[in-house]
Amino acid sequence: MDCDQTQKNLDRCNCTYSGCPRKGACCECLHYHREKNQLPACFFPAEVEKTYDRSFERFAKVVRGE
């Protein structure tokens, strides 16, 4: 099934991984990262996202302001 929100999602996607086949497909992105015990790029500020550390531990540090 195609997502009718793909362009809107792309406009808001902050993922810097250029080869990502899931850009704009948020549900696929969430499932992919969840299987890897990670969170998608949109959960992180730009300076953290570009490190590609999408771990739950890194997210907790972001939330705590570390």
PDB file of N, CA, C and O in Angstrom, chain B, residues numbered from 101:
ATOM      1  N   MET B 101       0.846  -1.175   0.000  1.00  0.00           N
ATOM      2  CA  MET B 101       0.000   0.000   0.000  1.00  0.00           C
ATOM      3  C   MET B 101       0.894   1.242   0.000  1.00  0.00           C
ATOM      4  O   MET B 101       1.852   1.319   0.769  1.00  0.00           O
ATOM      5  N   ASP B 102       0.586   2.191  -0.844  1.00  0.00           N
ATOM      6  CA  ASP B 102       1.323   3.447  -0.891  1.00  0.00           C
ATOM      7  C   ASP B 102       0.773   4.414   0.140  1.00  0.00           C
ATOM      8  O   ASP B 102      -0.425   4.432   0.420  1.00  0.00           O
ATOM      9  N   CYS B 103       1.652   5.204   0.690  1.00  0.00           N
ATOM     10  CA  CYS B 103       1.265   6.201   1.683  1.00  0.00           C
ATOM     11  C   CYS B 103       0.978   7.521   0.983  1.00  0.00           C
ATOM     12  O   CYS B 103       1.806   8.008   0.214  1.00  0.00           O
ATOM     13  N   ASP B 104      -0.182   8.099   1.240  1.00  0.00           N
ATOM     14  CA  ASP B 104      -0.516   9.369   0.611  1.00  0.00           C
ATOM     15  C   ASP B 104       0.134  10.556   1.334  1.00  0.00           C
ATOM     16  O   ASP B 104      -0.049  11.704   0.927  1.00  0.00           O
ATOM     17  N   GLN B 105       0.884  10.287   2.392  1.00  0.00           N
ATOM     18  CA  GLN B 105       1.573  11.324   3.161  1.00  0.00           C
ATOM     19  C   GLN B 105       3.072  11.387   2.867  1.00  0.00           C
ATOM     20  O   GLN B 105       3.805  12.116   3.535  1.00  0.00           O
ATOM     21  N   THR B 106       3.531  10.626   1.870  1.00  0.00           N
ATOM     22  CA  THR B 106       4.967  10.512   1.617  1.00  0.00           C
ATOM     23  C   THR B 106       5.639  11.865   1.420  1.00  0.00           C
ATOM     24  O   THR B 106       6.664  12.124   2.050  1.00  0.00           O
ATOM     25  N   GLN B 107       5.109  12.729   0.578  1.00  0.00           N
ATOM     26  CA  GLN B 107       5.748  14.022   0.341  1.00  0.00           C
ATOM     27  C   GLN B 107       5.749  14.871   1.600  1.00  0.00           C
ATOM     28  O   GLN B 107       6.753  15.512   1.911  1.00  0.00           O
ATOM     29  N   LYS B 108       4.664  14.886   2.312  1.00  0.00           N
ATOM     30  CA  LYS B 108       4.590  15.639   3.570  1.00  0.00           C
ATOM     31  C   LYS B 108       5.625  15.096   4.555  1.00  0.00           C
ATOM     32  O   LYS B 108       6.300  15.863   5.243  1.00  0.00           O
ATOM     33  N   ASN B 109       5.746  13.763   4.619  1.00  0.00           N
ATOM     34  CA  ASN B 109       6.726  13.144   5.503  1.00  0.00           C
ATOM     35  C   ASN B 109       8.152  13.510   5.083  1.00  0.00           C
ATOM     36  O   ASN B 109       8.992  13.807   5.932  1.00  0.00           O
ATOM     37  N   LEU B 110       8.422  13.491   3.789  1.00  0.00           N
ATOM     38  CA  LEU B 110       9.754  13.847   3.287  1.00  0.00           C
ATOM     39  C   LEU B 110      10.129  15.273   3.654  1.00  0.00           C
ATOM     40  O   LEU B 110      11.282  15.560   3.977  1.00  0.00           O
ATOM     41  N   ASP B 111       9.157  16.155   3.604  1.00  0.00           N
ATOM     42  CA  ASP B 111       9.401  17.561   3.933  1.00  0.00           C
ATOM     43  C   ASP B 111       9.823  17.733   5.390  1.00  0.00           C
ATOM     44  O   ASP B 111      10.514  18.695   5.725  1.00  0.00           O
ATOM     45  N   ARG B 112       9.412  16.806   6.257  1.00  0.00           N
ATOM     46  CA  ARG B 112       9.720  16.905   7.684  1.00  0.00           C
ATOM     47  C   ARG B 112      10.822  15.956   8.136  1.00  0.00           C
ATOM     48  O   ARG B 112      11.276  16.041   9.277  1.00  0.00           O
ATOM     49  N   CYS B 113      11.253  15.068   7.272  1.00  0.00           N
ATOM     50  CA  CYS B 113      12.235  14.048   7.646  1.00  0.00           C
ATOM     51  C   CYS B 113      13.626  14.665   7.787  1.00  0.00           C
ATOM     52  O   CYS B 113      14.120  15.316   6.867  1.00  0.00           O
ATOM     53  N   ASN B 114      14.245  14.456   8.937  1.00  0.00           N
ATOM     54  CA  ASN B 114      15.576  15.003   9.168  1.00  0.00           C
ATOM     55  C   ASN B 114      16.677  13.954   9.046  1.00  0.00           C
ATOM     56  O   ASN B 114      17.810  14.207   9.455  1.00  0.00           O
ATOM     57  N   CYS B 115      16.375  12.806   8.504  1.00  0.00           N
ATOM     58  CA  CYS B 115      17.364  11.749   8.333  1.00  0.00           C
ATOM     59  C   CYS B 115      18.418  12.187   7.322  1.00  0.00           C
ATOM     60  O   CYS B 115      18.089  12.605   6.211  1.00  0.00           O
ATOM     61  N   THR B 116      19.688  12.089   7.715  1.00  0.00           N
ATOM     62  CA  THR B 116      20.774  12.499   6.835  1.00  0.00           C
ATOM     63  C   THR B 116      21.411  11.324   6.096  1.00  0.00           C
ATOM     64  O   THR B 116      22.376  11.512   5.354  1.00  0.00           O
ATOM     65  N   TYR B 117      20.886  10.121   6.287  1.00  0.00           N
ATOM     66  CA  TYR B 117      21.433   8.963   5.584  1.00  0.00           C
ATOM     67  C   TYR B 117      20.875   8.966   4.163  1.00  0.00           C
ATOM     68  O   TYR B 117      19.708   8.637   3.947  1.00  0.00           O
ATOM     69  N   SER B 118      21.706   9.337   3.204  1.00  0.00           N
ATOM     70  CA  SER B 118      21.242   9.551   1.830  1.00  0.00           C
ATOM     71  C   SER B 118      20.732   8.287   1.144  1.00  0.00           C
ATOM     72  O   SER B 118      19.899   8.376   0.242  1.00  0.00           O
ATOM     73  N   GLY B 119      21.205   7.132   1.545  1.00  0.00           N
ATOM     74  CA  GLY B 119      20.791   5.894   0.898  1.00  0.00           C
ATOM     75  C   GLY B 119      19.578   5.228   1.525  1.00  0.00           C
ATOM     76  O   GLY B 119      19.261   4.087   1.187  1.00  0.00           O
ATOM     77  N   CYS B 120      18.905   5.905   2.415  1.00  0.00           N
ATOM     78  CA  CYS B 120      17.781   5.287   3.129  1.00  0.00           C
ATOM     79  C   CYS B 120      16.592   5.058   2.200  1.00  0.00           C
ATOM     80  O   CYS B 120      16.070   6.012   1.623  1.00  0.00           O
ATOM     81  N   PRO B 121      16.158   3.808   2.048  1.00  0.00           N
ATOM     82  CA  PRO B 121      15.006   3.515   1.196  1.00  0.00           C
ATOM     83  C   PRO B 121      13.668   3.759   1.892  1.00  0.00           C
ATOM     84  O   PRO B 121      12.612   3.613   1.276  1.00  0.00           O
ATOM     85  N   ARG B 122      13.709   4.129   3.166  1.00  0.00           N
ATOM     86  CA  ARG B 122      12.473   4.317   3.936  1.00  0.00           C
ATOM     87  C   ARG B 122      12.087   5.778   4.106  1.00  0.00           C
ATOM     88  O   ARG B 122      11.083   6.069   4.756  1.00  0.00           O
ATOM     89  N   LYS B 123      12.852   6.704   3.543  1.00  0.00           N
ATOM     90  CA  LYS B 123      12.524   8.129   3.684  1.00  0.00           C
ATOM     91  C   LYS B 123      11.106   8.392   3.199  1.00  0.00           C
ATOM     92  O   LYS B 123      10.722   7.993   2.100  1.00  0.00           O
ATOM     93  N   GLY B 124      10.353   9.060   4.030  1.00  0.00           N
ATOM     94  CA  GLY B 124       8.973   9.385   3.691  1.00  0.00           C
ATOM     95  C   GLY B 124       7.977   8.294   4.043  1.00  0.00           C
ATOM     96  O   GLY B 124       6.767   8.509   3.978  1.00  0.00           O
ATOM     97  N   ALA B 125       8.473   7.137   4.411  1.00  0.00           N
ATOM     98  CA  ALA B 125       7.600   6.014   4.799  1.00  0.00           C
ATOM     99  C   ALA B 125       7.791   5.787   6.298  1.00  0.00           C
ATOM    100  O   ALA B 125       8.472   4.850   6.715  1.00  0.00           O
ATOM    101  N   CYS B 126       7.191   6.642   7.084  1.00  0.00           N
ATOM    102  CA  CYS B 126       7.412   6.644   8.531  1.00  0.00           C
ATOM    103  C   CYS B 126       7.123   5.302   9.198  1.00  0.00           C
ATOM    104  O   CYS B 126       7.877   4.871  10.070  1.00  0.00           O
ATOM    105  N   CYS B 127       6.057   4.647   8.804  1.00  0.00           N
ATOM    106  CA  CYS B 127       5.735   3.373   9.451  1.00  0.00           C
ATOM    107  C   CYS B 127       6.823   2.332   9.166  1.00  0.00           C
ATOM    108  O   CYS B 127       7.164   1.544  10.047  1.00  0.00           O
ATOM    109  N   GLU B 128       7.366   2.321   7.958  1.00  0.00           N
ATOM    110  CA  GLU B 128       8.453   1.397   7.642  1.00  0.00           C
ATOM    111  C   GLU B 128       9.705   1.762   8.429  1.00  0.00           C
ATOM    112  O   GLU B 128      10.411   0.884   8.926  1.00  0.00           O
ATOM    113  N   CYS B 129       9.977   3.045   8.541  1.00  0.00           N
ATOM    114  CA  CYS B 129      11.128   3.526   9.287  1.00  0.00           C
ATOM    115  C   CYS B 129      11.028   3.114  10.758  1.00  0.00           C
ATOM    116  O   CYS B 129      11.991   2.604  11.331  1.00  0.00           O
ATOM    117  N   LEU B 130       9.880   3.333  11.354  1.00  0.00           N
ATOM    118  CA  LEU B 130       9.684   2.953  12.758  1.00  0.00           C
ATOM    119  C   LEU B 130       9.893   1.457  12.966  1.00  0.00           C
ATOM    120  O   LEU B 130      10.574   1.051  13.908  1.00  0.00           O
ATOM    121  N   HIS B 131       9.317   0.641  12.099  1.00  0.00           N
ATOM    122  CA  HIS B 131       9.475  -0.812  12.229  1.00  0.00           C
ATOM    123  C   HIS B 131      10.930  -1.229  12.061  1.00  0.00           C
ATOM    124  O   HIS B 131      11.423  -2.072  12.810  1.00  0.00           O
ATOM    125  N   TYR B 132      11.619  -0.650  11.091  1.00  0.00           N
ATOM    126  CA  TYR B 132      13.013  -0.972  10.839  1.00  0.00           C
ATOM    127  C   TYR B 132      13.876  -0.663  12.065  1.00  0.00           C
ATOM    128  O   TYR B 132      14.645  -1.509  12.520  1.00  0.00           O
ATOM    129  N   HIS B 133      13.744   0.534  12.586  1.00  0.00           N
ATOM    130  CA  HIS B 133      14.578   0.923  13.722  1.00  0.00           C
ATOM    131  C   HIS B 133      14.187   0.181  14.997  1.00  0.00           C
ATOM    132  O   HIS B 133      15.052  -0.129  15.817  1.00  0.00           O
ATOM    133  N   ARG B 134      12.929  -0.101  15.171  1.00  0.00           N
ATOM    134  CA  ARG B 134      12.490  -0.845  16.360  1.00  0.00           C
ATOM    135  C   ARG B 134      13.110  -2.235  16.367  1.00  0.00           C
ATOM    136  O   ARG B 134      13.527  -2.722  17.418  1.00  0.00           O
ATOM    137  N   GLU B 135      13.174  -2.872  15.214  1.00  0.00           N
ATOM    138  CA  GLU B 135      13.793  -4.198  15.122  1.00  0.00           C
ATOM    139  C   GLU B 135      15.269  -4.157  15.512  1.00  0.00           C
ATOM    140  O   GLU B 135      15.831  -5.170  15.928  1.00  0.00           O
ATOM    141  N   LYS B 136      15.890  -2.997  15.379  1.00  0.00           N
ATOM    142  CA  LYS B 136      17.307  -2.839  15.697  1.00  0.00           C
ATOM    143  C   LYS B 136      17.510  -2.183  17.070  1.00  0.00           C
ATOM    144  O   LYS B 136      18.616  -1.766  17.413  1.00  0.00           O
ATOM    145  N   ASN B 137      16.425  -2.100  17.848  1.00  0.00           N
ATOM    146  CA  ASN B 137      16.461  -1.447  19.166  1.00  0.00           C
ATOM    147  C   ASN B 137      16.970  -0.009  19.061  1.00  0.00           C
ATOM    148  O   ASN B 137      17.825   0.430  19.831  1.00  0.00           O
ATOM    149  N   GLN B 138      16.423   0.697  18.096  1.00  0.00           N
ATOM    150  CA  GLN B 138      16.782   2.090  17.855  1.00  0.00           C
ATOM    151  C   GLN B 138      15.510   2.919  17.695  1.00  0.00           C
ATOM    152  O   GLN B 138      14.398   2.393  17.656  1.00  0.00           O
ATOM    153  N   LEU B 139      15.709   4.215  17.605  1.00  0.00           N
ATOM    154  CA  LEU B 139      14.648   5.149  17.261  1.00  0.00           C
ATOM    155  C   LEU B 139      15.027   5.826  15.947  1.00  0.00           C
ATOM    156  O   LEU B 139      16.212   5.937  15.635  1.00  0.00           O
ATOM    157  N   PRO B 140      14.040   6.280  15.171  1.00  0.00           N
ATOM    158  CA  PRO B 140      14.336   6.967  13.915  1.00  0.00           C
ATOM    159  C   PRO B 140      14.946   8.348  14.146  1.00  0.00           C
ATOM    160  O   PRO B 140      14.916   8.884  15.254  1.00  0.00           O
ATOM    161  N   ALA B 141      15.495   8.903  13.082  1.00  0.00           N
ATOM    162  CA  ALA B 141      16.159  10.208  13.121  1.00  0.00           C
ATOM    163  C   ALA B 141      15.275  11.300  13.706  1.00  0.00           C
ATOM    164  O   ALA B 141      15.774  12.188  14.397  1.00  0.00           O
ATOM    165  N   CYS B 142      13.988  11.253  13.446  1.00  0.00           N
ATOM    166  CA  CYS B 142      13.092  12.334  13.858  1.00  0.00           C
ATOM    167  C   CYS B 142      12.975  12.478  15.378  1.00  0.00           C
ATOM    168  O   CYS B 142      12.399  13.453  15.861  1.00  0.00           O
ATOM    169  N   PHE B 143      13.512  11.523  16.130  1.00  0.00           N
ATOM    170  CA  PHE B 143      13.494  11.614  17.587  1.00  0.00           C
ATOM    171  C   PHE B 143      14.691  12.395  18.124  1.00  0.00           C
ATOM    172  O   PHE B 143      14.776  12.641  19.328  1.00  0.00           O
ATOM    173  N   PHE B 144      15.616  12.787  17.245  1.00  0.00           N
ATOM    174  CA  PHE B 144      16.864  13.391  17.680  1.00  0.00           C
ATOM    175  C   PHE B 144      17.077  14.777  17.064  1.00  0.00           C
ATOM    176  O   PHE B 144      16.652  15.043  15.940  1.00  0.00           O
ATOM    177  N   PRO B 145      17.748  15.660  17.825  1.00  0.00           N
ATOM    178  CA  PRO B 145      18.132  16.948  17.235  1.00  0.00           C
ATOM    179  C   PRO B 145      19.213  16.714  16.183  1.00  0.00           C
ATOM    180  O   PRO B 145      19.880  15.679  16.191  1.00  0.00           O
ATOM    181  N   ALA B 146      19.381  17.661  15.292  1.00  0.00           N
ATOM    182  CA  ALA B 146      20.278  17.511  14.143  1.00  0.00           C
ATOM    183  C   ALA B 146      21.700  17.106  14.528  1.00  0.00           C
ATOM    184  O   ALA B 146      22.293  16.245  13.879  1.00  0.00           O
ATOM    185  N   GLU B 147      22.252  17.716  15.576  1.00  0.00           N
ATOM    186  CA  GLU B 147      23.633  17.413  15.936  1.00  0.00           C
ATOM    187  C   GLU B 147      23.815  15.976  16.428  1.00  0.00           C
ATOM    188  O   GLU B 147      24.900  15.412  16.290  1.00  0.00           O
ATOM    189  N   VAL B 148      22.781  15.389  16.991  1.00  0.00           N
ATOM    190  CA  VAL B 148      22.845  13.992  17.430  1.00  0.00           C
ATOM    191  C   VAL B 148      22.498  13.064  16.271  1.00  0.00           C
ATOM    192  O   VAL B 148      23.126  12.018  16.106  1.00  0.00           O
ATOM    193  N   GLU B 149      21.517  13.433  15.478  1.00  0.00           N
ATOM    194  CA  GLU B 149      21.092  12.583  14.356  1.00  0.00           C
ATOM    195  C   GLU B 149      22.249  12.289  13.423  1.00  0.00           C
ATOM    196  O   GLU B 149      22.390  11.154  12.967  1.00  0.00           O
ATOM    197  N   LYS B 150      23.071  13.261  13.131  1.00  0.00           N
ATOM    198  CA  LYS B 150      24.139  13.050  12.154  1.00  0.00           C
ATOM    199  C   LYS B 150      25.252  12.136  12.662  1.00  0.00           C
ATOM    200  O   LYS B 150      26.152  11.781  11.900  1.00  0.00           O
ATOM    201  N   THR B 151      25.202  11.749  13.948  1.00  0.00           N
ATOM    202  CA  THR B 151      26.157  10.763  14.467  1.00  0.00           C
ATOM    203  C   THR B 151      25.691   9.338  14.179  1.00  0.00           C
ATOM    204  O   THR B 151      26.461   8.388  14.324  1.00  0.00           O
ATOM    205  N   TYR B 152      24.448   9.192  13.777  1.00  0.00           N
ATOM    206  CA  TYR B 152      23.796   7.899  13.517  1.00  0.00           C
ATOM    207  C   TYR B 152      23.683   7.029  14.765  1.00  0.00           C
ATOM    208  O   TYR B 152      23.419   5.832  14.656  1.00  0.00           O
ATOM    209  N   ASP B 153      23.877   7.609  15.946  1.00  0.00           N
ATOM    210  CA  ASP B 153      23.632   6.868  17.190  1.00  0.00           C
ATOM    211  C   ASP B 153      22.161   7.038  17.502  1.00  0.00           C
ATOM    212  O   ASP B 153      21.747   8.043  18.081  1.00  0.00           O
ATOM    213  N   ARG B 154      21.378   6.053  17.116  1.00  0.00           N
ATOM    214  CA  ARG B 154      19.928   6.123  17.274  1.00  0.00           C
ATOM    215  C   ARG B 154      19.456   5.236  18.424  1.00  0.00           C
ATOM    216  O   ARG B 154      18.296   4.827  18.462  1.00  0.00           O
ATOM    217  N   SER B 155      20.334   4.947  19.338  1.00  0.00           N
ATOM    218  CA  SER B 155      20.026   4.029  20.443  1.00  0.00           C
ATOM    219  C   SER B 155      19.056   4.667  21.440  1.00  0.00           C
ATOM    220  O   SER B 155      18.927   5.888  21.522  1.00  0.00           O
ATOM    221  N   PHE B 156      18.385   3.805  22.188  1.00  0.00           N
ATOM    222  CA  PHE B 156      17.507   4.276  23.256  1.00  0.00           C
ATOM    223  C   PHE B 156      18.324   5.003  24.320  1.00  0.00           C
ATOM    224  O   PHE B 156      17.861   5.975  24.915  1.00  0.00           O
ATOM    225  N   GLU B 157      19.542   4.521  24.551  1.00  0.00           N
ATOM    226  CA  GLU B 157      20.410   5.154  25.536  1.00  0.00           C
ATOM    227  C   GLU B 157      20.737   6.593  25.133  1.00  0.00           C
ATOM    228  O   GLU B 157      20.716   7.497  25.969  1.00  0.00           O
ATOM    229  N   ARG B 158      21.037   6.797  23.855  1.00  0.00           N
ATOM    230  CA  ARG B 158      21.342   8.157  23.381  1.00  0.00           C
ATOM    231  C   ARG B 158      20.115   9.041  23.475  1.00  0.00           C
ATOM    232  O   ARG B 158      20.219  10.217  23.822  1.00  0.00           O
ATOM    233  N   PHE B 159      18.943   8.479  23.167  1.00  0.00           N
ATOM    234  CA  PHE B 159      17.700   9.235  23.278  1.00  0.00           C
ATOM    235  C   PHE B 159      17.478   9.682  24.726  1.00  0.00           C
ATOM    236  O   PHE B 159      17.083  10.820  24.977  1.00  0.00           O
ATOM    237  N   ALA B 160      17.735   8.782  25.667  1.00  0.00           N
ATOM    238  CA  ALA B 160      17.567   9.130  27.098  1.00  0.00           C
ATOM    239  C   ALA B 160      18.492  10.289  27.469  1.00  0.00           C
ATOM    240  O   ALA B 160      18.096  11.175  28.228  1.00  0.00           O
ATOM    241  N   LYS B 161      19.714  10.292  26.945  1.00  0.00           N
ATOM    242  CA  LYS B 161      20.636  11.394  27.228  1.00  0.00           C
ATOM    243  C   LYS B 161      20.119  12.704  26.641  1.00  0.00           C
ATOM    244  O   LYS B 161      20.255  13.758  27.262  1.00  0.00           O
ATOM    245  N   VAL B 162      19.537  12.644  25.469  1.00  0.00           N
ATOM    246  CA  VAL B 162      18.960  13.842  24.837  1.00  0.00           C
ATOM    247  C   VAL B 162      17.838  14.383  25.728  1.00  0.00           C
ATOM    248  O   VAL B 162      17.770  15.583  25.991  1.00  0.00           O
ATOM    249  N   VAL B 163      16.979  13.503  26.178  1.00  0.00           N
ATOM    250  CA  VAL B 163      15.845  13.905  27.008  1.00  0.00           C
ATOM    251  C   VAL B 163      16.332  14.526  28.328  1.00  0.00           C
ATOM    252  O   VAL B 163      15.748  15.486  28.830  1.00  0.00           O
ATOM    253  N   ARG B 164      17.407  13.959  28.872  1.00  0.00           N
ATOM    254  CA  ARG B 164      17.965  14.480  30.128  1.00  0.00           C
ATOM    255  C   ARG B 164      18.821  15.731  29.920  1.00  0.00           C
ATOM    256  O   ARG B 164      19.231  16.373  30.887  1.00  0.00           O
ATOM    257  N   GLY B 165      19.091  16.076  28.651  1.00  0.00           N
ATOM    258  CA  GLY B 165      19.879  17.252  28.351  1.00  0.00           C
ATOM    259  C   GLY B 165      21.375  17.045  28.453  1.00  0.00           C
ATOM    260  O   GLY B 165      22.131  17.995  28.657  1.00  0.00           O
ATOM    261  N   GLU B 166      21.800  15.805  28.310  1.00  0.00           N
ATOM    262  CA  GLU B 166      23.234  15.489  28.391  1.00  0.00           C
ATOM    263  C   GLU B 166      23.909  15.576  27.041  1.00  0.00           C
ATOM    264  O   GLU B 166      25.113  15.341  26.937  1.00  0.00           O
TER     265      GLU B 166
END
